[in-house]
Every structure is written in C-alpha cells, then in structure tokens.
Amino acid sequence: MLGDRTRVLGPNHPGTLTTRLAIRVAAFGRDHPGTLKNRFDVAAMPGKAGQARQESDLRFAIAGLMARSSTDRALQLLSDLLKDQIRVLGLTHQDTSATGQLIRALTEKKRRRS
C-alpha cells in the first residue's frame, strides 16, 4: 500500500506521509527514532499536497504550517512530539533542537499575525 501511494502521490504528499507514520507506529512503536522523525514530517507537512519538501529548510516548514488553516493543531502536534523527543532522544539531540526551533518560530509568526 505504501509503495503504491508513494508511486502515485509522491513521497512528500500528506497521504503518503500519514500512511508511512501509521505503518511505522504499528511496527516500531511511538517512541522509535524513525517514528519521531515521521511525526515531525506530518506535523510540519506543507499546506498544499505535492509541494516539494526541503528537509533542512526550517523556513519552508514554517511557511507550510502557516499556510494551514489549523496552526494551533500543528503547534499541538509539534509540542507533543517535542516532549517525546526530549524523553527518547534527549534535550541536546539535533532533531529535538529542530523541533524546538520550529515551535518558537511558528509561535512568533503567529503572534505577529494576530
């Protein structure tokens, strides 16, 4: 199923990302480092399906989150993820730091929009 979704929709389509996350959670559990990475991808997915995703570009992730109608939901997903990353990976892990930076930047952009 994932192979078909990836082939038809592309690897960065929201449907592909959520399917990959569901499979990873079922196979490895919610706390597996790969699952944590997929949770970040789903929380930070771009607002439009099929848009190219640049893994290292924090500004792209912020723009995708801000384009979504549910910025509060995205912040909640990222906050939940951050708690798990701190517990599993540690406070100084680069993925934990990236999630914290994204939360801070998104919160600041949301504050300025209000």
N, C-alpha and C positions, 0 to 999 in steps of 0.2 A: 504494500500500500504506500509506504513512504517513497519507494523508488518511483512509483507511478506519479505521485504528487510532485516530486522533485522534477521529474522529466516534463510534466505538463505545465505546472505552475512556476517552476524555477525554485532554486534553493532558498531564496530570501522572501518568498511570498508568505504572508501571515498564516495561511493554511498549512503550508509545509512546516513552518517553524513550530506551530502549535501541535501538529501531529508528531514531529520529532520529539518535542518535550514530553508528550503523553507516553510515548514509547520508552523514552529514557527513564522517566519516573517509574514506570511499571517494571522495567528491567533492573535498574540500578538503585532506585530509591531517590527520595527528595534531596538528600544531602550529598550525593555523589558530585564531585567537582564538575564533571561534564554536564550534569543536570543543572547545577547552579549557573553554568555558562548559558545553557539553553533558556533558563528562566530570565536571564538578563536580556537575551536576544528577543524574547517575546515581549517583555516589558518595554523595551526600547525600540520595538519594530517601527518602521516608518508608517506614516499615516496612510499612504497610498500603496496598494499591492503592486508588486513588480518593480518598485523603485530600487535602484542599486543601493547596496548596503556597504559602507566602508567601516570595517570593524574597528579601526583605530581612531576614527574621527568622532570625537565627543560632540562637536558642534552638529554633526549630521544626526546623531541620536537625539539631541535636544530638539532640533528642528522637527524631527519625526514625532516626538512626543507632544510638542506644542501644536502640531497640526491636528492631532487627535481631539475629538470632542470631549474625551474623558481624561484630562490631565490629572485630576485628582486620583483616578483609578490607577494611572500609570505611576504616580508617586507612591501609592499604597503598595503596588506590586514591587517597586524598587526598594521601599522601606522593609518589606517582609524579606526580600532577598538579601538585603544588607545584613539583617540580623542573623540569617543562616550563614552567610559568608563569613561573618566575624566568628561565629561559633565553629565552623568547619575549617575554614582556610586561615583564620587569624586576622588580626587587625592590620598587619603590615603587608598582606598579600596584594599583588597588583590588581587583581580583579575586585577585591574589596575596596581598594582605593578608587578605582574607576567608577564603581557604583556610587560611592560616597560623593565623588566629584559631580557625577551626573545629577544626583539628588539636589546638591547645593545649587548647581547652575540652573536646573529646572525650577526650583523654588524661587530663585532670584528673578528669573524671567517671568514667572507667573506673578510675582509681587509687582514687578514693573508694569505689567499689563492691566493690573487692577486699578 
